[in-house]
């Protein structure tokens, strides 16, 4: 009989723990929904690797996200050739741009990604006018945010990135976003 009560006790204890964590998850979800805005951050750095080749580091963050699936696609103007990555064809095309996928990973309440792009001008020794780098944040159902803050330009194979250290956009939380 003691063995039977031990087994039944462990079963009830397991059910209690399962219920407790489900309730805690619900409380955290509602707290996120009601008290935190959803923010999108984009950070870019451009480092020269040689005379005409540059390293473009792009970091994206969805802060206080409720959804499970977020995607970020970066659109780099076609005047620049990305050496280390192939264009991503799984998203809509924009004239004059090549799309590249960011590898988004969930970390607690945030969804983060960081990618390095080795770029150079596609036609050397020409002046390329400033063109924005587009970053689209999406989930499975809709586009959530578009960032056009950063611009690339080139003069004599020297690429220049214009923009703030970090771009930020904030929206109120809603279910389904």
C-alpha positions in Angstrom: 0.0 0.0 0.0 2.9 2.4 0.7 4.3 1.8 -2.7 0.9 2.6 -4.3 0.6 5.8 -2.3 4.1 6.9 -3.4 3.3 6.3 -7.0 0.0 8.2 -6.7 1.8 11.0 -4.9 4.4 11.4 -7.6 1.7 11.4 -10.2 -0.2 14.2 -8.4 3.1 16.1 -7.9 3.8 15.9 -11.6 0.3 17.1 -12.5 0.8 20.0 -9.9 4.1 21.0 -11.5 2.6 20.9 -15.0 -0.3 23.1 -13.9 1.9 25.5 -12.1 4.2 26.1 -15.1 1.2 26.5 -17.4 -0.2 29.1 -15.2 3.2 30.9 -14.9 3.5 30.8 -18.7 0.0 32.4 -19.0 0.9 35.1 -16.5 4.1 36.0 -18.4 2.2 36.0 -21.7 -0.4 38.4 -20.3 2.2 40.6 -18.7 4.0 40.9 -22.0 0.8 41.7 -23.8 -0.4 44.4 -21.4 2.8 46.1 -20.1 5.5 45.8 -22.8 5.7 47.3 -26.3 7.2 45.3 -29.1 10.4 46.9 -30.4 12.5 46.3 -33.5 16.2 47.1 -33.5 18.6 47.1 -36.4 22.4 47.6 -36.0 24.8 47.8 -38.9 28.6 48.1 -39.0 30.8 48.4 -42.1 34.4 47.4 -41.8 37.0 47.6 -44.7 38.6 44.2 -45.4 40.7 45.4 -48.3 40.7 48.2 -50.8 37.4 47.3 -52.5 36.0 44.5 -50.2 34.1 45.4 -47.1 32.4 43.4 -44.2 28.9 44.5 -43.5 27.6 43.2 -40.1 23.9 43.3 -39.6 22.2 42.6 -36.2 18.4 42.4 -35.9 16.3 42.1 -32.7 12.6 41.8 -32.0 12.3 42.7 -28.4 9.4 41.5 -26.2 8.0 39.3 -29.0 4.9 37.2 -28.3 4.9 35.1 -31.5 7.0 32.1 -32.1 8.1 32.6 -35.7 9.8 35.8 -36.8 11.7 36.3 -40.0 14.0 39.1 -41.1 15.0 39.6 -44.7 17.7 42.0 -45.7 17.6 43.7 -49.2 20.9 44.9 -50.4 21.1 47.1 -53.6 22.1 45.2 -56.7 25.0 47.7 -57.2 26.8 45.7 -54.5 27.9 42.0 -54.9 27.6 39.8 -51.8 30.5 37.4 -52.0 29.8 35.0 -49.1 26.0 34.4 -49.4 23.5 33.5 -52.1 20.4 35.6 -52.6 17.3 34.2 -50.9 14.5 33.5 -53.3 11.9 32.5 -50.7 10.6 36.1 -50.3 9.1 38.7 -52.5 11.5 40.4 -54.9 12.1 44.1 -55.0 13.4 45.8 -58.2 17.1 46.8 -57.8 17.6 44.7 -54.7 18.8 41.1 -53.8 17.2 39.6 -50.7 19.2 37.7 -48.0 17.7 35.7 -45.1 18.7 36.4 -41.5 18.9 33.4 -39.2 16.5 34.4 -36.3 16.9 32.6 -33.0 14.6 33.0 -30.0 16.3 33.9 -26.7 13.8 34.3 -23.8 11.5 37.2 -24.9 13.6 38.3 -27.8 14.3 37.0 -31.3 17.8 37.8 -32.4 20.0 37.4 -35.5 23.5 38.5 -36.6 24.9 38.0 -40.1 28.1 39.1 -41.9 28.0 40.0 -45.5 31.2 40.4 -47.5 30.4 43.1 -50.1 32.1 44.9 -52.9 30.8 47.2 -55.7 29.5 45.1 -58.6 31.0 47.5 -61.2 34.4 48.8 -59.9 35.6 52.5 -60.1 32.2 54.1 -60.4 30.3 56.4 -58.0 27.1 54.7 -56.7 24.5 57.1 -55.2 23.2 56.4 -51.7 20.6 53.6 -51.7 18.8 52.3 -48.6 19.3 48.8 -47.2 15.9 47.4 -46.5 15.2 45.2 -43.5 11.7 43.5 -43.5 10.5 41.9 -40.2 7.7 39.3 -40.8 5.9 36.5 -39.2 3.9 33.7 -40.8 0.9 35.9 -41.5 2.1 39.5 -42.2 4.9 42.0 -42.5 5.4 43.7 -39.2 8.0 46.4 -39.8 10.2 47.8 -42.6 13.4 49.6 -41.8 15.0 51.9 -44.3 17.3 53.8 -42.0 20.8 52.8 -43.3 22.2 53.8 -46.7 25.1 52.4 -48.8 27.1 54.6 -51.2 30.3 54.1 -53.0 33.0 56.3 -54.5 36.2 54.8 -56.1 35.5 51.3 -54.6 35.2 52.7 -51.1 31.9 51.8 -49.7 30.3 54.1 -47.0 27.4 53.3 -44.6 25.3 56.1 -43.5 22.9 55.9 -40.5 22.7 55.8 -36.7 24.5 53.3 -34.6 21.1 51.6 -33.9 17.7 52.1 -35.5 14.6 51.4 -33.3 10.9 51.2 -33.9 8.3 50.5 -31.2 4.7 49.3 -31.6 2.1 48.4 -29.0 1.6 44.7 -28.4 -1.4 43.0 -30.1 -2.4 39.4 -30.3 -1.4 37.9 -33.6 1.6 40.1 -34.1 
